[in-house]
Amino acid sequence: MESMKFKRSKNDIVNEYIEKLDKEIAPLFLDIRGCVLAAGPSFNESIKWKNCLVYGTTKNHIQTVVGKGKISLIFFEGVSLDDKYGLLEGDGSKARTMRITSLDFNKKALADYVKQSLKMDK
């Protein structure tokens, strides 16, 4: 497969992970990643639990899970987010999930959730 163009991570393991993504899901993954990093420039990226990209600071904030035809973003403190867009799913004690299946996802909502997540650091 030809090399994909993407903003390289400071973490080489993340770059390797991105390069190995299925070509069907890679454009969506990269669009979501761009949105998350634009809204949360202080995030660092790492690969955890074998195959999940995790955005964090001093703690984990968002876990990215690639599925068939979709990407799920798990907000570890999702229950504390103001979900004015109604896009967060789940009924656990803390985490909430945003599922994204196409490139026309609500970027404004995602950016808002990311910014709210970062504010929980303080």
Residue pairs with C-beta under 8 A, 6 or more apart in sequence:
1 23
3 19
4 18
4 19
4 21
4 26
4 30
6 18
6 30
6 33
7 34
7 37
8 15
9 15
9 18
9 45
10 44
10 45
11 44
11 45
11 46
11 47
13 46
13 47
14 45
14 46
14 47
14 53
17 47
17 51
17 53
18 26
18 29
18 30
18 33
21 29
21 66
22 66
24 69
25 66
25 69
25 71
27 103
28 71
28 100
28 101
28 102
28 103
29 64
29 66
29 71
31 103
31 105
32 64
32 71
32 73
32 100
32 105
32 110
33 53
33 64
35 107
35 110
35 111
35 114
36 43
36 55
36 62
36 73
36 110
36 114
37 43
37 45
37 55
38 111
39 110
39 111
39 112
39 114
39 115
40 55
40 61
40 114
40 115
40 117
40 118
42 57
42 118
43 55
43 56
43 57
43 61
43 62
43 118
44 55
44 56
44 57
45 53
45 54
45 55
46 53
46 54
46 56
47 53
47 54
48 54
48 60
48 63
49 63
51 66
52 63
52 64
52 65
53 63
53 64
54 60
54 61
54 62
54 63
54 64
55 61
55 62
55 64
55 114
56 62
57 118
57 121
58 121
59 76
59 121
60 76
61 75
61 76
61 77
61 114
61 117
61 118
61 120
62 73
62 74
62 75
62 76
62 114
62 117
63 73
63 74
63 76
64 71
64 72
64 73
64 74
65 71
65 72
65 73
65 74
69 101
70 99
70 100
70 101
71 99
71 100
71 101
72 97
72 98
72 99
72 100
73 97
73 98
73 99
73 100
73 110
73 113
74 95
74 96
74 97
75 81
75 88
75 95
75 96
75 97
75 98
75 113
75 117
76 94
76 95
76 117
77 94
77 95
77 117
77 120
78 88
78 90
78 94
78 95
78 96
78 97
78 113
79 92
79 93
79 94
79 95
79 96
80 94
80 116
80 120
81 88
81 96
81 113
81 116
81 117
82 116
83 96
83 113
84 112
85 106
85 108
85 109
85 112
87 98
87 106
87 109
88 96
88 97
88 98
88 113
89 96
89 97
89 98
89 99
90 96
90 97
98 109
98 110
98 113
100 110
